[in-house]
Amino acid sequence: MDQTVSKVAAADGALSESEKNAIIGGVLLSMLLAALDQTIVAPAMPTIAEALGHAQYLPWIVTGYLLTATAMAPLYGKISDVHGRRPTLYAAILIFLAGSLVAALAPNMLVLIIGRAIQGLGGGGLFAMAQTVIGDLVPPKERARYAAWISGTWAVASIAGPLLGGTFAEHLHWSLIFWINLPLGLLAMAIINKPLRKLPVAAHRHSIDWLGAALLVVATSLLLLALNWGGGTYPWDSAQILGLFAASAFVWAIFALRLVKAAEPLISLNVLGNSIVLAGTLSLFLLQAADVGLSVYLPVYLQAHLGLTASESGMAMLGILLGTVAGATTAGRLTPRFTHYKRLALAGVCFGIVALAVLAFVAGSSSLIWVIVLTTCVGYGAGTTFPVATISVQNAVERSHLGVATGVLTFMRSLGGALGVALLGAVGAAYGLPLMGEGTQAAQAQLSSAVPFAAIFLISAALLVATLAALAAMPEKPLRGRDDTETPMIAE
């Protein structure tokens, strides 16, 4: 073990600050790739349908990516704990680029959907691996400040994605939304290639439970299909949706049994049984449900009730996006200075709840400027939770389980977003409210009040209340610094 520790010192000491910054920049660029591909496709979908035909299958361009990206996130965490971050991250980038190539060259809708699913297989790893690698490089006490970079990456993707997608489809060619990934992905690999070789990996050797991984992928896919098809393709009480939920519950039960019986389960029972991990992941699950669901319906409100155009509503959405970045930045900078750092997130969520409640109350009479102010406040309040919950979960586990814990966190965030869209979609459907922008004219004709939107805002506020409860139940553990004892490491 003495030799092991000496290898750790050598490996860790060999990473200069510039090399660490290069790695962080590279992994954030890889995360940007996956984030862009969740936002860049939507504006180009009508053009794609015109070029390839079979418009009835357009939703699968989004669903195919979502299914594979969400289901694969925990598996990437485990693989990286076994084989190291560099080969796992490289595999994720290469799979993502392979999917981009298939999508760009797609001669028909089926091949495009297959390409998107392959992209998701890699994209799920890019989300999880970016935060895991940052967790390896920076101790928890200093890690929160990087949350602003992660939130900023998402904000850039949310803003640049629709703009690039619309521009490519309208003025150039729709396939460019996939071709652009190739130079960006290769650049990310070039940036991180040399310094990432020096990144240490956990000393404890693991094995991968492939049966458990297969069960997790199947259970997640069935659940996401039910959430995506429910209320749209099929009624919620239809045999198809109820059957999907039942099948998902059955496979989840088998997966839970596998976790108990496997010699080394896909997700360690020590990780799942950790009260900080449970409360932290639950808080981000609920927060993402409110955040993503609100981001889907807020543009509908801006267009249907306030009469904005699609481009104007996109600009009005900048408030909630920039507010989220500002909230994450504030919490990230202050977390190392607070002994009871959890209070930052508690205060932020309370602030967001109040802003959403006010927005629901004035939804029928508010001016655009007040909507922007209130949604910026909502974003700011929600943003404070991301660094606090993420760092709390990573700080609660040993370094040998960092990848698994981060993968579970990423998985629950993605699942929460899908649940939030489905939940608020059910509320909107009860009032005859359309989901997508193409239904805005119908919404303007059918809706004479803001009652449906007020209900959606109140449901979002209720989700934040549940987030507050989960955060309040999360124990606080002092954040580790550079001089604190770590799990033994060996060089890759």
Salt bridges, closest charged atoms under 4 A:
GLU19 OE2 - LYS198 NZ 2.76
ASP37 OD2 - ARG116 NH1 3.16
ASP81 OD1 - ARG85 NH1 2.83
ASP136 OD2 - ARG85 NE 2.50
ASP136 OD1 - ARG399 NE 3.73
GLU142 OE2 - ARG482 NE 2.91
GLU170 OE2 - HIS171 NE2 3.90
ASP209 OD1 - ARG258 NH2 2.82
GLU264 OE2 - LYS78 NZ 3.08
GLU264 OE2 - HIS206 ND1 2.64
GLU476 OE1 - HIS340 ND1 2.98
GLU486 OE1 - ARG399 NH1 3.69
GLU486 OE1 - ARG480 NE 3.61
